Amino acid sequence: MPETNRRVIVVGGGVAGLAAAHALHERGVGDFLLLEATRRWGGVIRTEQDGGFLLEAGPDAILAQKPEGLALCRAIGLGPRLIPTNPEHRSVFILRRGCLHPLPEGMVLTIPTRVVPFLTTRLFSWRGKLRMAFELFAPRRLGGDESIAAFMRRRFGAEALELLGEPLLAGIHSGDPERLSIRATFPRLSDLEARYGSLTRGIFAARVRRRSRGSSQALFYTLRGGLGELVEALVKRIPEKRRRLGTRVRAVERAGEGYVVATNAGERLSAAAVILAAPGGAGAEILSDLAPEPAATLKAIPFVSTAVVFLGYRRADVDHPLDGYGALVPRTEALRMTACTFFSTKYAGRAPDDHVLVRGFFGGTRDPSVLDLDDRALAEVARMELGRLIEVRGEPVLERIYRWPGGTPQMEVGHLSRVAALERQLAGLPGLFLIGAGLRGTGIPDGIADASRAAATAAEYLDGRASTVCHSLGAV
Ligand SMILES: Cc1cc2nc3c(=O)[nH]c(=O)nc-3n(C[C@H](O)[C@H](O)[C@H](O)COP(=O)(O)OP(=O)(O)OC[C@H]3O[C@@H](n4cnc5c(N)ncnc54)[C@H](O)[C@@H]3O)c2cc1C
């Protein structure tokens, strides 16, 4: 490979790969190429329109607390397109014994911060409330990782685990609370314990600080036309000759001080650096010959399958006021649906006038076999369970199913050590960077943060190599 090769190849055109390619372009790395296996950019981000409904097949929200997602939107001109979740109907419901109960006002994740709504809610039993209040005095445990379930039981008790820890904390990851790592999935919660000895105390301290800063932004945002706008805007900003659809990478090989990226079409593209943004098993396969140990570590991160069912109804056919963002379904309720979003309440502009749009979630570790149902059977389950929950009296006017086989990573107990090991194992392959879902986070802002770090390090690496080459040439 010629010494002048300064090309960076980015593998995978989901949000992480797109953000990495965009960051390289912004940093003035002139020679890079983004390769995506399928005929569509965005990976699991997929926005579609149908009969006046706006559907998000995958993610729908950007978490404001992790600033990288919103910052990128603003940097690429999407600031005016950002919309917050509906500020008027912010309730989240929990299904308990067949009835929907709103989470008491002031609950922050699993932490009650307002006394009266907490005391008067019928969601928790008196014994459960007492145990949750005891969180203030529960002994602090420092060091080491533990599961979401162990953490919740220890701090808030078994009832809070059943009604909040499992459907809310583990539910976000479609995972098993007994296996997911609290430190990898909700580091803020374990940090609050470490710092304040109690999450309740910690959240009050954070609230006082926020008030003094006058911050009142919403927790989640999206884009007026859906998150597909983010994908489109990124694609537009990456020059056409620097991106390619329909190119599946088969392997990355070492070639001198650089790499060769082999595609399924038989091409062999040389690169000085490679940013691998093909998550989980896909990334592991690409690395399997070059770096068997990191490939095995990567492959050991489990991914689970989920399905999303959208149902659109005439407003008049739904009795529930849908006055919230949606509902969580604890495992003990014995439904196949794990959660649902009242999509047309959560965001403006998601359903035509006089209609509503709801979205049911299925699968994950709780019910992997639901993915074996064909579309008709899955839609039937969704209609029946959602229909009962929101009191539907008519037929849906829209029905859409999206499946995400192996689409959701599980950051299990020990995940952070696994990723640290992966980074050590990759140290012998300078110029190779692994980013994307399931490594240093599972959300859009995590992928974007990862991408911009990798692009910066890749650019530095190229500069370092160039100066080494210049220096040695100078010496000759
Ligand atoms: C149903 C669902 C809902 C979610 N909701 C939210 C949410 O509301 N908010 C949030 O922040 N996050 C959410 N997430 C998570 C978030 O969407 C993902 O973390 C993020 O989009 C992953 O981006 P990525 O680029 O790492 O991976 P992906 O989106 O999986 O993209 C990887 C890309 O790599 C390509 N690829 C794979 N193998 C190869 C190969 N050999 N050669 C070339 N290309 C290859 C794939 O085709 C794909 O396009 C959700 C995820 C799902 C599935």
The ligand as an SDF file (V2000), in Angstrom:
LIG
                    3D

 53 58  0  0  0  0  0  0  0  0999 V2000
  -37.2010   -0.4620   17.8930 C   0  0  0  0  0  0  0  0  0  0  0  0
  -36.0820    0.4190   18.3770 C   0  0  0  0  0  0  0  0  0  0  0  0
  -36.3880    1.5900   19.0690 C   0  0  0  0  0  0  0  0  0  0  0  0
  -35.3490    2.4070   19.5290 C   0  0  0  0  0  0  0  0  0  0  0  0
  -35.6660    3.5880   20.1550 N   0  0  0  0  0  0  0  0  0  0  0  0
  -34.6810    4.4710   20.4360 C   0  0  0  0  0  0  0  0  0  0  0  0
  -34.9970    5.8090   20.8340 C   0  0  0  0  0  0  0  0  0  0  0  0
  -36.1670    6.1980   20.9100 O   0  0  0  0  0  0  0  0  0  0  0  0
  -33.9600    6.6570   21.1090 N   0  0  0  0  0  0  0  0  0  0  0  0
  -32.6400    6.2620   20.9700 C   0  0  0  0  0  0  0  0  0  0  0  0
  -31.7340    7.0770   21.2340 O   0  0  0  0  0  0  0  0  0  0  0  0
  -32.3190    5.0180   20.5570 N   0  0  0  0  0  0  0  0  0  0  0  0
  -33.2970    4.1280   20.2690 C   0  0  0  0  0  0  0  0  0  0  0  0
  -32.9840    2.8980   19.7700 N   0  0  0  0  0  0  0  0  0  0  0  0
  -31.5580    2.5590   19.6070 C   0  0  0  0  0  0  0  0  0  0  0  0
  -30.9360    3.3180   18.4190 C   0  0  0  0  0  0  0  0  0  0  0  0
  -31.8460    3.3570   17.3780 O   0  0  0  0  0  0  0  0  0  0  0  0
  -29.6730    2.6210   17.9800 C   0  0  0  0  0  0  0  0  0  0  0  0
  -28.7640    2.5700   19.0590 O   0  0  0  0  0  0  0  0  0  0  0  0
  -28.9360    3.3280   16.8520 C   0  0  0  0  0  0  0  0  0  0  0  0
  -29.8040    3.8090   15.8640 O   0  0  0  0  0  0  0  0  0  0  0  0
  -27.9300    2.3270   16.2910 C   0  0  0  0  0  0  0  0  0  0  0  0
  -27.1910    2.9310   15.2690 O   0  0  0  0  0  0  0  0  0  0  0  0
  -25.9300    2.1820   14.6610 P   0  0  0  0  0  0  0  0  0  0  0  0
  -25.4510    2.9900   13.5190 O   0  0  0  0  0  0  0  0  0  0  0  0
  -24.9520    1.8690   15.7350 O   0  0  0  0  0  0  0  0  0  0  0  0
  -26.4720    0.7480   14.1760 O   0  0  0  0  0  0  0  0  0  0  0  0
  -27.5440    0.3830   13.0640 P   0  0  0  0  0  0  0  0  0  0  0  0
  -28.6390    1.3390   13.0080 O   0  0  0  0  0  0  0  0  0  0  0  0
  -27.8590   -1.0590   13.3010 O   0  0  0  0  0  0  0  0  0  0  0  0
  -26.7370    0.5070   11.7020 O   0  0  0  0  0  0  0  0  0  0  0  0
  -25.7290   -0.3850   11.3200 C   0  0  0  0  0  0  0  0  0  0  0  0
  -25.6280   -0.3800    9.8050 C   0  0  0  0  0  0  0  0  0  0  0  0
  -24.5370   -1.2050    9.4220 O   0  0  0  0  0  0  0  0  0  0  0  0
  -24.9110   -1.8880    8.2490 C   0  0  0  0  0  0  0  0  0  0  0  0
  -24.0770   -3.0870    8.0990 N   0  0  0  0  0  0  0  0  0  0  0  0
  -24.1230   -4.2140    8.8440 C   0  0  0  0  0  0  0  0  0  0  0  0
  -23.2130   -5.0920    8.3850 N   0  0  0  0  0  0  0  0  0  0  0  0
  -22.5840   -4.5020    7.3480 C   0  0  0  0  0  0  0  0  0  0  0  0
  -21.5370   -4.9240    6.4720 C   0  0  0  0  0  0  0  0  0  0  0  0
  -20.9700   -6.1310    6.5720 N   0  0  0  0  0  0  0  0  0  0  0  0
  -21.1220   -4.0700    5.5070 N   0  0  0  0  0  0  0  0  0  0  0  0
  -21.6720   -2.8290    5.3830 C   0  0  0  0  0  0  0  0  0  0  0  0
  -22.6810   -2.3950    6.1960 N   0  0  0  0  0  0  0  0  0  0  0  0
  -23.1130   -3.2200    7.1620 C   0  0  0  0  0  0  0  0  0  0  0  0
  -26.3770   -2.2210    8.4710 C   0  0  0  0  0  0  0  0  0  0  0  0
  -27.0350   -2.5260    7.2650 O   0  0  0  0  0  0  0  0  0  0  0  0
  -26.8700   -0.9500    9.1240 C   0  0  0  0  0  0  0  0  0  0  0  0
  -27.3610   -0.0270    8.1930 O   0  0  0  0  0  0  0  0  0  0  0  0
  -33.9890    2.0490   19.3090 C   0  0  0  0  0  0  0  0  0  0  0  0
  -33.6830    0.8630   18.6210 C   0  0  0  0  0  0  0  0  0  0  0  0
  -34.7200    0.0620   18.1470 C   0  0  0  0  0  0  0  0  0  0  0  0
  -34.3650   -1.1930   17.3930 C   0  0  0  0  0  0  0  0  0  0  0  0
  1  2  1  0
  2  3  1  0
  2 52  2  0
  3  4  2  0
  4  5  1  0
  4 50  1  0
  5  6  2  0
  6  7  1  0
  6 13  1  0
  7  8  2  0
  7  9  1  0
  9 10  1  0
 10 11  2  0
 10 12  1  0
 12 13  2  0
 13 14  1  0
 14 15  1  0
 14 50  1  0
 15 16  1  0
 16 17  1  0
 16 18  1  0
 18 19  1  0
 18 20  1  0
 20 21  1  0
 20 22  1  0
 22 23  1  0
 23 24  1  0
 24 25  2  0
 24 26  1  0
 24 27  1  0
 27 28  1  0
 28 29  2  0
 28 30  1  0
 28 31  1  0
 31 32  1  0
 32 33  1  0
 33 34  1  0
 33 48  1  0
 34 35  1  0
 35 36  1  0
 35 46  1  0
 36 37  1  0
 36 45  1  0
 37 38  2  0
 38 39  1  0
 39 40  1  0
 39 45  2  0
 40 41  1  0
 40 42  2  0
 42 43  1  0
 43 44  2  0
 44 45  1  0
 46 47  1  0
 46 48  1  0
 48 49  1  0
 50 51  2  0
 51 52  1  0
 52 53  1  0
M  END
$$$$
